[in-house]
């Protein structure tokens, strides 16, 4: 299996980002909450943005319709990763 790493700091692959997006993560911040990608050096954030694109996102569609709070970092049913103290 060919793995393309997006975040070398935490070993997060493109497929993992796609999996989190499939579960409802629509923004780089939500991806970061799900797996920590983009929270260390930050060099992968643009790649994460590119992977997320502007495709269909149910929560973004709700936000566009005026729903408040639907694009917060927490995703229902997905555990929030807490940063480790240094």
PDB file with SEQRES, HELIX, SHEET and CRYST1 records, atoms N, CA, C and O in Angstrom:
SEQRES   1 A   86  UNK UNK UNK UNK UNK UNK UNK UNK UNK UNK UNK UNK UNK          
SEQRES   2 A   86  UNK UNK UNK UNK UNK UNK UNK UNK UNK UNK UNK UNK UNK          
SEQRES   3 A   86  UNK UNK UNK UNK UNK UNK UNK UNK UNK UNK UNK UNK UNK          
SEQRES   4 A   86  UNK UNK UNK UNK UNK UNK UNK UNK UNK UNK UNK UNK UNK          
SEQRES   5 A   86  UNK UNK UNK UNK UNK UNK UNK UNK UNK UNK UNK UNK UNK          
SEQRES   6 A   86  UNK UNK UNK UNK UNK UNK UNK UNK UNK UNK UNK UNK UNK          
SEQRES   7 A   86  UNK UNK UNK UNK UNK UNK UNK UNK                              
HELIX    1 AA1 UNK A   14  UNK A   22  1                                   9    
HELIX    2 AA2 UNK A   28  UNK A   35  1                                   8    
HELIX    3 AA3 UNK A   45  UNK A   52  1                                   8    
HELIX    4 AA4 UNK A   58  UNK A   64  1                                   7    
SHEET    1 AA1 2 UNK A   5  UNK A   7  0                                        
SHEET    2 AA1 2 UNK A  12  UNK A  13 -1                                        
CRYST1    1.000    1.000    1.000  90.00  90.00  90.00 P 1           1          
ATOM      1  N   UNK A   1       0.842  -1.176   0.000  1.00  0.00           N  
ATOM      2  CA  UNK A   1       0.000   0.000   0.000  1.00  0.00           C  
ATOM      3  C   UNK A   1       0.888   1.241   0.000  1.00  0.00           C  
ATOM      4  O   UNK A   1       1.821   1.346   0.796  1.00  0.00           O  
ATOM      5  N   UNK A   2       0.589   2.181  -0.900  1.00  0.00           N  
ATOM      6  CA  UNK A   2       1.361   3.403  -1.011  1.00  0.00           C  
ATOM      7  C   UNK A   2       0.746   4.478  -0.112  1.00  0.00           C  
ATOM      8  O   UNK A   2      -0.397   4.885  -0.323  1.00  0.00           O  
ATOM      9  N   UNK A   3       1.498   4.936   0.884  1.00  0.00           N  
ATOM     10  CA  UNK A   3       1.004   5.950   1.805  1.00  0.00           C  
ATOM     11  C   UNK A   3       1.627   7.290   1.458  1.00  0.00           C  
ATOM     12  O   UNK A   3       2.847   7.413   1.351  1.00  0.00           O  
ATOM     13  N   UNK A   4       0.786   8.281   1.284  1.00  0.00           N  
ATOM     14  CA  UNK A   4       1.265   9.636   1.043  1.00  0.00           C  
ATOM     15  C   UNK A   4       0.990  10.422   2.318  1.00  0.00           C  
ATOM     16  O   UNK A   4      -0.158  10.636   2.706  1.00  0.00           O  
ATOM     17  N   UNK A   5       2.080  10.846   2.961  1.00  0.00           N  
ATOM     18  CA  UNK A   5       1.945  11.557   4.221  1.00  0.00           C  
ATOM     19  C   UNK A   5       1.645  13.029   3.988  1.00  0.00           C  
ATOM     20  O   UNK A   5       2.280  13.690   3.166  1.00  0.00           O  
ATOM     21  N   UNK A   6       0.666  13.524   4.728  1.00  0.00           N  
ATOM     22  CA  UNK A   6       0.307  14.934   4.701  1.00  0.00           C  
ATOM     23  C   UNK A   6       1.019  15.640   5.841  1.00  0.00           C  
ATOM     24  O   UNK A   6       1.581  16.719   5.658  1.00  0.00           O  
ATOM     25  N   UNK A   7       0.994  15.033   7.009  1.00  0.00           N  
ATOM     26  CA  UNK A   7       1.587  15.618   8.211  1.00  0.00           C  
ATOM     27  C   UNK A   7       2.680  14.679   8.712  1.00  0.00           C  
ATOM     28  O   UNK A   7       2.400  13.625   9.283  1.00  0.00           O  
ATOM     29  N   UNK A   8       3.918  15.078   8.488  1.00  0.00           N  
ATOM     30  CA  UNK A   8       5.016  14.223   8.940  1.00  0.00           C  
ATOM     31  C   UNK A   8       5.241  14.344  10.441  1.00  0.00           C  
ATOM     32  O   UNK A   8       5.831  13.447  11.042  1.00  0.00           O  
ATOM     33  N   UNK A   9       4.790  15.424  11.059  1.00  0.00           N  
ATOM     34  CA  UNK A   9       4.937  15.577  12.511  1.00  0.00           C  
ATOM     35  C   UNK A   9       4.180  14.489  13.271  1.00  0.00           C  
ATOM     36  O   UNK A   9       4.662  13.982  14.283  1.00  0.00           O  
ATOM     37  N   UNK A  10       2.988  14.132  12.777  1.00  0.00           N  
ATOM     38  CA  UNK A  10       2.147  13.153  13.457  1.00  0.00           C  
ATOM     39  C   UNK A  10       1.866  11.916  12.619  1.00  0.00           C  
ATOM     40  O   UNK A  10       1.086  11.055  13.028  1.00  0.00           O  
ATOM     41  N   UNK A  11       2.501  11.815  11.437  1.00  0.00           N  
ATOM     42  CA  UNK A  11       2.336  10.630  10.599  1.00  0.00           C  
ATOM     43  C   UNK A  11       0.937  10.455  10.043  1.00  0.00           C  
ATOM     44  O   UNK A  11       0.437   9.332   9.963  1.00  0.00           O  
ATOM     45  N   UNK A  12       0.301  11.546   9.661  1.00  0.00           N  
ATOM     46  CA  UNK A  12      -1.067  11.501   9.143  1.00  0.00           C  
ATOM     47  C   UNK A  12      -1.027  11.432   7.621  1.00  0.00           C  
ATOM     48  O   UNK A  12      -0.354  12.235   6.975  1.00  0.00           O  
ATOM     49  N   UNK A  13      -1.746  10.473   7.053  1.00  0.00           N  
ATOM     50  CA  UNK A  13      -1.745  10.262   5.605  1.00  0.00           C  
ATOM     51  C   UNK A  13      -2.931  10.968   4.942  1.00  0.00           C  
ATOM     52  O   UNK A  13      -3.875  11.400   5.603  1.00  0.00           O  
ATOM     53  N   UNK A  14      -2.847  11.069   3.610  1.00  0.00           N  
ATOM     54  CA  UNK A  14      -3.963  11.625   2.842  1.00  0.00           C  
ATOM     55  C   UNK A  14      -5.235  10.839   3.107  1.00  0.00           C  
ATOM     56  O   UNK A  14      -6.309  11.421   3.256  1.00  0.00           O  
ATOM     57  N   UNK A  15      -5.119   9.519   3.167  1.00  0.00           N  
ATOM     58  CA  UNK A  15      -6.301   8.688   3.394  1.00  0.00           C  
ATOM     59  C   UNK A  15      -6.934   8.973   4.750  1.00  0.00           C  
ATOM     60  O   UNK A  15      -8.159   8.990   4.868  1.00  0.00           O  
ATOM     61  N   UNK A  16      -6.120   9.196   5.768  1.00  0.00           N  
ATOM     62  CA  UNK A  16      -6.669   9.512   7.086  1.00  0.00           C  
ATOM     63  C   UNK A  16      -7.417  10.844   7.052  1.00  0.00           C  
ATOM     64  O   UNK A  16      -8.480  10.975   7.659  1.00  0.00           O  
ATOM     65  N   UNK A  17      -6.865  11.829   6.346  1.00  0.00           N  
ATOM     66  CA  UNK A  17      -7.553  13.115   6.211  1.00  0.00           C  
ATOM     67  C   UNK A  17      -8.874  12.912   5.487  1.00  0.00           C  
ATOM     68  O   UNK A  17      -9.895  13.464   5.896  1.00  0.00           O  
ATOM     69  N   UNK A  18      -8.866  12.129   4.421  1.00  0.00           N  
ATOM     70  CA  UNK A  18     -10.103  11.848   3.676  1.00  0.00           C  
ATOM     71  C   UNK A  18     -11.123  11.114   4.559  1.00  0.00           C  
ATOM     72  O   UNK A  18     -12.321  11.389   4.495  1.00  0.00           O  
ATOM     73  N   UNK A  19     -10.635  10.183   5.380  1.00  0.00           N  
ATOM     74  CA  UNK A  19     -11.537   9.453   6.278  1.00  0.00           C  
ATOM     75  C   UNK A  19     -12.206  10.405   7.271  1.00  0.00           C  
ATOM     76  O   UNK A  19     -13.411  10.314   7.506  1.00  0.00           O  
ATOM     77  N   UNK A  20     -11.422  11.318   7.853  1.00  0.00           N  
ATOM     78  CA  UNK A  20     -11.990  12.295   8.798  1.00  0.00           C  
ATOM     79  C   UNK A  20     -12.956  13.224   8.079  1.00  0.00           C  
ATOM     80  O   UNK A  20     -13.992  13.590   8.635  1.00  0.00           O  
ATOM     81  N   UNK A  21     -12.629  13.609   6.852  1.00  0.00           N  
ATOM     82  CA  UNK A  21     -13.530  14.452   6.068  1.00  0.00           C  
ATOM     83  C   UNK A  21     -14.830  13.707   5.791  1.00  0.00           C  
ATOM     84  O   UNK A  21     -15.907  14.301   5.821  1.00  0.00           O  
ATOM     85  N   UNK A  22     -14.731  12.414   5.522  1.00  0.00           N  
ATOM     86  CA  UNK A  22     -15.919  11.609   5.286  1.00  0.00           C  
ATOM     87  C   UNK A  22     -16.816  11.494   6.505  1.00  0.00           C  
ATOM     88  O   UNK A  22     -18.016  11.246   6.385  1.00  0.00           O  
ATOM     89  N   UNK A  23     -16.225  11.676   7.681  1.00  0.00           N  
ATOM     90  CA  UNK A  23     -16.993  11.625   8.928  1.00  0.00           C  
ATOM     91  C   UNK A  23     -17.514  12.996   9.334  1.00  0.00           C  
ATOM     92  O   UNK A  23     -18.151  13.143  10.377  1.00  0.00           O  
ATOM     93  N   UNK A  24     -17.234  14.022   8.487  1.00  0.00           N  
ATOM     94  CA  UNK A  24     -17.814  15.335   8.760  1.00  0.00           C  
ATOM     95  C   UNK A  24     -16.842  16.467   8.994  1.00  0.00           C  
ATOM     96  O   UNK A  24     -17.272  17.608   9.164  1.00  0.00           O  
ATOM     97  N   UNK A  25     -15.549  16.200   9.011  1.00  0.00           N  
ATOM     98  CA  UNK A  25     -14.573  17.279   9.201  1.00  0.00           C  
ATOM     99  C   UNK A  25     -14.462  18.072   7.909  1.00  0.00           C  
ATOM    100  O   UNK A  25     -14.011  17.548   6.891  1.00  0.00           O  
ATOM    101  N   UNK A  26     -14.872  19.332   7.947  1.00  0.00           N  
ATOM    102  CA  UNK A  26     -14.925  20.153   6.734  1.00  0.00           C  
ATOM    103  C   UNK A  26     -13.825  21.207   6.672  1.00  0.00           C  
ATOM    104  O   UNK A  26     -13.636  21.839   5.633  1.00  0.00           O  
ATOM    105  N   UNK A  27     -13.104  21.403   7.758  1.00  0.00           N  
ATOM    106  CA  UNK A  27     -12.100  22.458   7.804  1.00  0.00           C  
ATOM    107  C   UNK A  27     -10.785  21.895   8.357  1.00  0.00           C  
ATOM    108  O   UNK A  27     -10.784  20.864   9.030  1.00  0.00           O  
ATOM    109  N   UNK A  28      -9.675  22.568   8.074  1.00  0.00           N  
ATOM    110  CA  UNK A  28      -8.400  22.134   8.663  1.00  0.00           C  
ATOM    111  C   UNK A  28      -8.451  22.100  10.192  1.00  0.00           C  
ATOM    112  O   UNK A  28      -7.824  21.238  10.807  1.00  0.00           O  
ATOM    113  N   UNK A  29      -9.176  23.011  10.802  1.00  0.00           N  
ATOM    114  CA  UNK A  29      -9.295  23.012  12.268  1.00  0.00           C  
ATOM    115  C   UNK A  29      -9.992  21.749  12.760  1.00  0.00           C  
ATOM    116  O   UNK A  29      -9.601  21.179  13.779  1.00  0.00           O  
ATOM    117  N   UNK A  30     -11.019  21.311  12.043  1.00  0.00           N  
ATOM    118  CA  UNK A  30     -11.722  20.086  12.427  1.00  0.00           C  
ATOM    119  C   UNK A  30     -10.844  18.859  12.204  1.00  0.00           C  
ATOM    120  O   UNK A  30     -10.893  17.911  12.988  1.00  0.00           O  
ATOM    121  N   UNK A  31     -10.046  18.869  11.146  1.00  0.00           N  
ATOM    122  CA  UNK A  31      -9.078  17.785  10.931  1.00  0.00           C  
ATOM    123  C   UNK A  31      -8.083  17.772  12.082  1.00  0.00           C  
ATOM    124  O   UNK A  31      -7.746  16.706  12.599  1.00  0.00           O  
ATOM    125  N   UNK A  32      -7.611  18.945  12.488  1.00  0.00           N  
ATOM    126  CA  UNK A  32      -6.667  19.045  13.606  1.00  0.00           C  
ATOM    127  C   UNK A  32      -7.274  18.506  14.889  1.00  0.00           C  
ATOM    128  O   UNK A  32      -6.596  17.824  15.657  1.00  0.00           O  
ATOM    129  N   UNK A  33      -8.547  18.804  15.129  1.00  0.00           N  
ATOM    130  CA  UNK A  33      -9.221  18.292  16.328  1.00  0.00           C  
ATOM    131  C   UNK A  33      -9.334  16.778  16.300  1.00  0.00           C  
ATOM    132  O   UNK A  33      -9.295  16.120  17.339  1.00  0.00           O  
ATOM    133  N   UNK A  34      -9.475  16.235  15.101  1.00  0.00           N  
ATOM    134  CA  UNK A  34      -9.655  14.792  14.965  1.00  0.00           C  
ATOM    135  C   UNK A  34      -8.344  14.023  15.083  1.00  0.00           C  
ATOM    136  O   UNK A  34      -8.325  12.929  15.649  1.00  0.00           O  
ATOM    137  N   UNK A  35      -7.230  14.581  14.551  1.00  0.00           N  
ATOM    138  CA  UNK A  35      -5.999  13.774  14.498  1.00  0.00           C  
ATOM    139  C   UNK A  35      -4.710  14.544  14.756  1.00  0.00           C  
ATOM    140  O   UNK A  35      -3.627  13.973  14.630  1.00  0.00           O  
ATOM    141  N   UNK A  36      -4.794  15.820  15.112  1.00  0.00           N  
ATOM    142  CA  UNK A  36      -3.648  16.682  15.429  1.00  0.00           C  
ATOM    143  C   UNK A  36      -2.875  17.177  14.211  1.00  0.00           C  
ATOM    144  O   UNK A  36      -1.951  17.974  14.372  1.00  0.00           O  
ATOM    145  N   UNK A  37      -3.215  16.738  12.999  1.00  0.00           N  
ATOM    146  CA  UNK A  37      -2.509  17.208  11.810  1.00  0.00           C  
ATOM    147  C   UNK A  37      -2.654  18.731  11.708  1.00  0.00           C  
ATOM    148  O   UNK A  37      -3.755  19.269  11.832  1.00  0.00           O  
ATOM    149  N   UNK A  38      -1.539  19.409  11.484  1.00  0.00           N  
ATOM    150  CA  UNK A  38      -1.549  20.855  11.351  1.00  0.00           C  
ATOM    151  C   UNK A  38      -1.367  21.615  12.638  1.00  0.00           C  
ATOM    152  O   UNK A  38      -1.401  22.845  12.635  1.00  0.00           O  
ATOM    153  N   UNK A  39      -1.173  20.910  13.751  1.00  0.00           N  
ATOM    154  CA  UNK A  39      -1.065  21.599  15.041  1.00  0.00           C  
ATOM    155  C   UNK A  39       0.365  21.774  15.527  1.00  0.00           C  
ATOM    156  O   UNK A  39       0.587  22.407  16.560  1.00  0.00           O  
ATOM    157  N   UNK A  40       1.338  21.230  14.812  1.00  0.00           N  
ATOM    158  CA  UNK A  40       2.728  21.373  15.269  1.00  0.00           C  
ATOM    159  C   UNK A  40       3.428  22.431  14.424  1.00  0.00           C  
ATOM    160  O   UNK A  40       3.385  23.608  14.784  1.00  0.00           O  
ATOM    161  N   UNK A  41       4.057  22.073  13.343  1.00  0.00           N  
ATOM    162  CA  UNK A  41       4.797  23.055  12.537  1.00  0.00           C  
ATOM    163  C   UNK A  41       3.885  23.823  11.592  1.00  0.00           C  
ATOM    164  O   UNK A  41       4.219  24.937  11.188  1.00  0.00           O  
ATOM    165  N   UNK A  42       2.739  23.249  11.232  1.00  0.00           N  
ATOM    166  CA  UNK A  42       1.769  23.936  10.386  1.00  0.00           C  
ATOM    167  C   UNK A  42       2.021  23.843   8.895  1.00  0.00           C  
ATOM    168  O   UNK A  42       1.238  24.376   8.109  1.00  0.00           O  
ATOM    169  N   UNK A  43       3.094  23.181   8.481  1.00  0.00           N  
ATOM    170  CA  UNK A  43       3.408  23.141   7.049  1.00  0.00           C  
ATOM    171  C   UNK A  43       2.411  22.318   6.241  1.00  0.00           C  
ATOM    172  O   UNK A  43       2.386  22.426   5.015  1.00  0.00           O  
ATOM    173  N   UNK A  44       1.599  21.506   6.890  1.00  0.00           N  
ATOM    174  CA  UNK A  44       0.647  20.660   6.163  1.00  0.00           C  
ATOM    175  C   UNK A  44      -0.727  21.293   6.004  1.00  0.00           C  
ATOM    176  O   UNK A  44      -1.583  20.726   5.324  1.00  0.00           O  
ATOM    177  N   UNK A  45      -0.960  22.440   6.605  1.00  0.00           N  
ATOM    178  CA  UNK A  45      -2.302  23.024   6.594  1.00  0.00           C  
ATOM    179  C   UNK A  45      -2.781  23.315   5.175  1.00  0.00           C  
ATOM    180  O   UNK A  45      -3.944  23.067   4.859  1.00  0.00           O  
ATOM    181  N   UNK A  46      -1.917  23.829   4.323  1.00  0.00           N  
ATOM    182  CA  UNK A  46      -2.334  24.109   2.945  1.00  0.00           C  
ATOM    183  C   UNK A  46      -2.655  22.819   2.191  1.00  0.00           C  
ATOM    184  O   UNK A  46      -3.574  22.794   1.372  1.00  0.00           O  
ATOM    185  N   UNK A  47      -1.918  21.765   2.457  1.00  0.00           N  
ATOM    186  CA  UNK A  47      -2.208  20.480   1.814  1.00  0.00           C  
ATOM    187  C   UNK A  47      -3.556  19.942   2.290  1.00  0.00           C  
ATOM    188  O   UNK A  47      -4.328  19.407   1.495  1.00  0.00           O  
ATOM    189  N   UNK A  48      -3.836  20.083   3.576  1.00  0.00           N  
ATOM    190  CA  UNK A  48      -5.123  19.663   4.120  1.00  0.00           C  
ATOM    191  C   UNK A  48      -6.239  20.469   3.463  1.00  0.00           C  
ATOM    192  O   UNK A  48      -7.270  19.913   3.085  1.00  0.00           O  
ATOM    193  N   UNK A  49      -6.035  21.781   3.328  1.00  0.00           N  
ATOM    194  CA  UNK A  49      -7.032  22.618   2.659  1.00  0.00           C  
ATOM    195  C   UNK A  49      -7.279  22.123   1.241  1.00  0.00           C  
ATOM    196  O   UNK A  49      -8.423  22.060   0.791  1.00  0.00           O  
ATOM    197  N   UNK A  50      -6.207  21.771   0.537  1.00  0.00           N  
ATOM    198  CA  UNK A  50      -6.340  21.289  -0.844  1.00  0.00           C  
ATOM    199  C   UNK A  50      -7.099  19.966  -0.888  1.00  0.00           C  
ATOM    200  O   UNK A  50      -7.918  19.753  -1.783  1.00  0.00           O  
ATOM    201  N   UNK A  51      -6.838  19.082   0.064  1.00  0.00           N  
ATOM    202  CA  UNK A  51      -7.548  17.801   0.097  1.00  0.00           C  
ATOM    203  C   UNK A  51      -9.027  17.994   0.395  1.00  0.00           C  
ATOM    204  O   UNK A  51      -9.873  17.297  -0.165  1.00  0.00           O  
ATOM    205  N   UNK A  52      -9.340  18.934   1.274  1.00  0.00           N  
ATOM    206  CA  UNK A  52     -10.738  19.184   1.619  1.00  0.00           C  
ATOM    207  C   UNK A  52     -11.462  19.872   0.471  1.00  0.00           C  
ATOM    208  O   UNK A  52     -12.643  19.619   0.236  1.00  0.00           O  
ATOM    209  N   UNK A  53     -10.756  20.741  -0.241  1.00  0.00           N  
ATOM    210  CA  UNK A  53     -11.349  21.432  -1.386  1.00  0.00           C  
ATOM    211  C   UNK A  53     -12.612  22.173  -1.018  1.00  0.00           C  
ATOM    212  O   UNK A  53     -12.811  22.558   0.134  1.00  0.00           O  
ATOM    213  N   UNK A  54     -13.455  22.365  -1.996  1.00  0.00           N  
ATOM    214  CA  UNK A  54     -14.743  23.011  -1.773  1.00  0.00           C  
ATOM    215  C   UNK A  54     -15.870  22.046  -2.086  1.00  0.00           C  
ATOM    216  O   UNK A  54     -16.939  22.448  -2.546  1.00  0.00           O  
ATOM    217  N   UNK A  55     -15.621  20.772  -1.834  1.00  0.00           N  
ATOM    218  CA  UNK A  55     -16.633  19.762  -2.099  1.00  0.00           C  
ATOM    219  C   UNK A  55     -17.812  19.876  -1.152  1.00  0.00           C  
ATOM    220  O   UNK A  55     -17.872  20.774  -0.313  1.00  0.00           O  
ATOM    221  N   UNK A  56     -18.734  18.963  -1.299  1.00  0.00           N  
ATOM    222  CA  UNK A  56     -19.939  18.962  -0.478  1.00  0.00           C  
ATOM    223  C   UNK A  56     -19.589  18.763   0.990  1.00  0.00           C  
ATOM    224  O   UNK A  56     -18.871  17.831   1.350  1.00  0.00           O  
ATOM    225  N   UNK A  57     -20.094  19.632   1.812  1.00  0.00           N  
ATOM    226  CA  UNK A  57     -19.923  19.530   3.259  1.00  0.00           C  
ATOM    227  C   UNK A  57     -21.262  19.888   3.883  1.00  0.00           C  
ATOM    228  O   UNK A  57     -21.666  21.050   3.842  1.00  0.00           O  
ATOM    229  N   UNK A  58     -21.954  18.922   4.455  1.00  0.00           N  
ATOM    230  CA  UNK A  58     -23.285  19.202   4.999  1.00  0.00           C  
ATOM    231  C   UNK A  58     -23.288  20.355   5.993  1.00  0.00           C  
ATOM    232  O   UNK A  58     -24.223  21.155   6.007  1.00  0.00           O  
ATOM    233  N   UNK A  59     -22.255  20.449   6.823  1.00  0.00           N  
ATOM    234  CA  UNK A  59     -22.227  21.516   7.821  1.00  0.00           C  
ATOM    235  C   UNK A  59     -21.956  22.869   7.177  1.00  0.00           C  
ATOM    236  O   UNK A  59     -22.477  23.886   7.636  1.00  0.00           O  
ATOM    237  N   UNK A  60     -21.142  22.896   6.115  1.00  0.00           N  
ATOM    238  CA  UNK A  60     -20.913  24.159   5.412  1.00  0.00           C  
ATOM    239  C   UNK A  60     -22.209  24.607   4.750  1.00  0.00           C  
ATOM    240  O   UNK A  60     -22.528  25.796   4.738  1.00  0.00           O  
ATOM    241  N   UNK A  61     -22.957  23.651   4.198  1.00  0.00           N  
ATOM    242  CA  UNK A  61     -24.234  23.982   3.572  1.00  0.00           C  
ATOM    243  C   UNK A  61     -25.208  24.550   4.602  1.00  0.00           C  
ATOM    244  O   UNK A  61     -25.939  25.495   4.303  1.00  0.00           O  
ATOM    245  N   UNK A  62     -25.228  23.985   5.814  1.00  0.00           N  
ATOM    246  CA  UNK A  62     -26.081  24.523   6.876  1.00  0.00           C  
ATOM    247  C   UNK A  62     -25.642  25.933   7.257  1.00  0.00           C  
ATOM    248  O   UNK A  62     -26.477  26.807   7.488  1.00  0.00           O  
ATOM    249  N   UNK A  63     -24.334  26.152   7.321  1.00  0.00           N  
ATOM    250  CA  UNK A  63     -23.823  27.486   7.658  1.00  0.00           C  
ATOM    251  C   UNK A  63     -24.230  28.491   6.589  1.00  0.00           C  
ATOM    252  O   UNK A  63     -24.605  29.621   6.902  1.00  0.00           O  
ATOM    253  N   UNK A  64     -24.155  28.079   5.333  1.00  0.00           N  
ATOM    254  CA  UNK A  64     -24.558  28.962   4.237  1.00  0.00           C  
ATOM    255  C   UNK A  64     -26.043  29.310   4.311  1.00  0.00           C  
ATOM    256  O   UNK A  64     -26.469  30.351   3.812  1.00  0.00           O  
ATOM    257  N   UNK A  65     -26.828  28.430   4.939  1.00  0.00           N  
ATOM    258  CA  UNK A  65     -28.266  28.660   5.088  1.00  0.00           C  
ATOM    259  C   UNK A  65     -28.583  29.459   6.343  1.00  0.00           C  
ATOM    260  O   UNK A  65     -29.750  29.740   6.618  1.00  0.00           O  
ATOM    261  N   UNK A  66     -27.550  29.833   7.116  1.00  0.00           N  
ATOM    262  CA  UNK A  66     -27.758  30.675   8.283  1.00  0.00           C  
ATOM    263  C   UNK A  66     -27.722  29.975   9.621  1.00  0.00           C  
ATOM    264  O   UNK A  66     -27.912  30.628  10.647  1.00  0.00           O  
ATOM    265  N   UNK A  67     -27.485  28.672   9.658  1.00  0.00           N  
ATOM    266  CA  UNK A  67     -27.382  27.953  10.934  1.00  0.00           C  
ATOM    267  C   UNK A  67     -26.132  28.438  11.666  1.00  0.00           C  
ATOM    268  O   UNK A  67     -25.076  28.578  11.049  1.00  0.00           O  
ATOM    269  N   UNK A  68     -26.234  28.694  12.953  1.00  0.00           N  
ATOM    270  CA  UNK A  68     -25.065  29.153  13.712  1.00  0.00           C  
ATOM    271  C   UNK A  68     -24.403  27.995  14.441  1.00  0.00           C  
ATOM    272  O   UNK A  68     -25.072  27.055  14.869  1.00  0.00           O  
ATOM    273  N   UNK A  69     -23.100  28.070  14.576  1.00  0.00           N  
ATOM    274  CA  UNK A  69     -22.347  27.091  15.345  1.00  0.00           C  
ATOM    275  C   UNK A  69     -22.088  25.766  14.665  1.00  0.00           C  
ATOM    276  O   UNK A  69     -21.527  24.865  15.289  1.00  0.00           O  
ATOM    277  N   UNK A  70     -22.474  25.611  13.409  1.00  0.00           N  
ATOM    278  CA  UNK A  70     -22.324  24.313  12.758  1.00  0.00           C  
ATOM    279  C   UNK A  70     -20.908  24.056  12.257  1.00  0.00           C  
ATOM    280  O   UNK A  70     -20.573  22.916  11.934  1.00  0.00           O  
ATOM    281  N   UNK A  71     -20.070  25.085  12.184  1.00  0.00           N  
ATOM    282  CA  UNK A  71     -18.704  24.878  11.708  1.00  0.00           C  
ATOM    283  C   UNK A  71     -17.685  24.933  12.839  1.00  0.00           C  
ATOM    284  O   UNK A  71     -16.509  25.212  12.601  1.00  0.00           O  
ATOM    285  N   UNK A  72     -18.124  24.671  14.063  1.00  0.00           N  
ATOM    286  CA  UNK A  72     -17.186  24.633  15.181  1.00  0.00           C  
ATOM    287  C   UNK A  72     -16.236  23.461  15.017  1.00  0.00           C  
ATOM    288  O   UNK A  72     -16.479  22.565  14.210  1.00  0.00           O  
ATOM    289  N   UNK A  73     -15.161  23.468  15.779  1.00  0.00           N  
ATOM    290  CA  UNK A  73     -14.119  22.448  15.626  1.00  0.00           C  
ATOM    291  C   UNK A  73     -14.583  21.060  16.058  1.00  0.00           C  
ATOM    292  O   UNK A  73     -14.044  20.062  15.581  1.00  0.00           O  
ATOM    293  N   UNK A  74     -15.559  20.974  16.940  1.00  0.00           N  
ATOM    294  CA  UNK A  74     -15.992  19.661  17.413  1.00  0.00           C  
ATOM    295  C   UNK A  74     -16.935  19.018  16.416  1.00  0.00           C  
ATOM    296  O   UNK A  74     -17.818  19.674  15.864  1.00  0.00           O  
ATOM    297  N   UNK A  75     -16.740  17.727  16.192  1.00  0.00           N  
ATOM    298  CA  UNK A  75     -17.565  16.965  15.276  1.00  0.00           C  
ATOM    299  C   UNK A  75     -18.315  15.919  16.091  1.00  0.00           C  
ATOM    300  O   UNK A  75     -17.688  15.106  16.770  1.00  0.00           O  
ATOM    301  N   UNK A  76     -19.647  15.922  16.036  1.00  0.00           N  
ATOM    302  CA  UNK A  76     -20.398  14.931  16.805  1.00  0.00           C  
ATOM    303  C   UNK A  76     -19.947  13.506  16.469  1.00  0.00           C  
ATOM    304  O   UNK A  76     -19.797  13.146  15.302  1.00  0.00           O  
ATOM    305  N   UNK A  77     -19.738  12.716  17.504  1.00  0.00           N  
ATOM    306  CA  UNK A  77     -19.359  11.322  17.312  1.00  0.00           C  
ATOM    307  C   UNK A  77     -17.878  11.103  17.074  1.00  0.00           C  
ATOM    308  O   UNK A  77     -17.445   9.961  16.917  1.00  0.00           O  
ATOM    309  N   UNK A  78     -17.090  12.165  17.043  1.00  0.00           N  
ATOM    310  CA  UNK A  78     -15.654  12.026  16.816  1.00  0.00           C  
ATOM    311  C   UNK A  78     -14.920  12.558  18.052  1.00  0.00           C  
ATOM    312  O   UNK A  78     -15.162  13.690  18.471  1.00  0.00           O  
ATOM    313  N   UNK A  79     -14.039  11.763  18.631  1.00  0.00           N  
ATOM    314  CA  UNK A  79     -13.334  12.222  19.832  1.00  0.00           C  
ATOM    315  C   UNK A  79     -12.435  13.410  19.491  1.00  0.00           C  
ATOM    316  O   UNK A  79     -11.854  13.475  18.408  1.00  0.00           O  
ATOM    317  N   UNK A  80     -12.332  14.343  20.430  1.00  0.00           N  
ATOM    318  CA  UNK A  80     -11.478  15.511  20.275  1.00  0.00           C  
ATOM    319  C   UNK A  80     -10.120  15.181  20.870  1.00  0.00           C  
ATOM    320  O   UNK A  80     -10.028  14.762  22.024  1.00  0.00           O  
ATOM    321  N   UNK A  81      -9.064  15.371  20.083  1.00  0.00           N  
ATOM    322  CA  UNK A  81      -7.701  15.095  20.539  1.00  0.00           C  
ATOM    323  C   UNK A  81      -7.213  16.317  21.308  1.00  0.00           C  
ATOM    324  O   UNK A  81      -7.182  17.425  20.772  1.00  0.00           O  
ATOM    325  N   UNK A  82      -6.832  16.109  22.564  1.00  0.00           N  
ATOM    326  CA  UNK A  82      -6.310  17.193  23.377  1.00  0.00           C  
ATOM    327  C   UNK A  82      -4.800  17.269  23.229  1.00  0.00           C  
ATOM    328  O   UNK A  82      -4.128  16.239  23.279  1.00  0.00           O  
ATOM    329  N   UNK A  83      -4.238  18.493  23.045  1.00  0.00           N  
ATOM    330  CA  UNK A  83      -2.791  18.599  22.915  1.00  0.00           C  
ATOM    331  C   UNK A  83      -2.079  18.150  24.187  1.00  0.00           C  
ATOM    332  O   UNK A  83      -2.562  18.366  25.298  1.00  0.00           O  
ATOM    333  N   UNK A  84      -0.946  17.534  24.004  1.00  0.00           N  
ATOM    334  CA  UNK A  84      -0.132  17.075  25.133  1.00  0.00           C  
ATOM    335  C   UNK A  84       0.677  18.248  25.693  1.00  0.00           C  
ATOM    336  O   UNK A  84       1.187  19.071  24.932  1.00  0.00           O  
ATOM    337  N   UNK A  85       0.791  18.323  27.005  1.00  0.00           N  
ATOM    338  CA  UNK A  85       1.625  19.350  27.618  1.00  0.00           C  
ATOM    339  C   UNK A  85       3.091  19.048  27.337  1.00  0.00           C  
ATOM    340  O   UNK A  85       3.530  17.901  27.414  1.00  0.00           O  
ATOM    341  N   UNK A  86       3.829  20.084  27.016  1.00  0.00           N  
ATOM    342  CA  UNK A  86       5.248  19.896  26.675  1.00  0.00           C  
ATOM    343  C   UNK A  86       6.112  19.750  27.891  1.00  0.00           C  
ATOM    344  O   UNK A  86       7.326  19.586  27.770  1.00  0.00           O  
TER     345      UNK A  86                                                      
END                                                                             
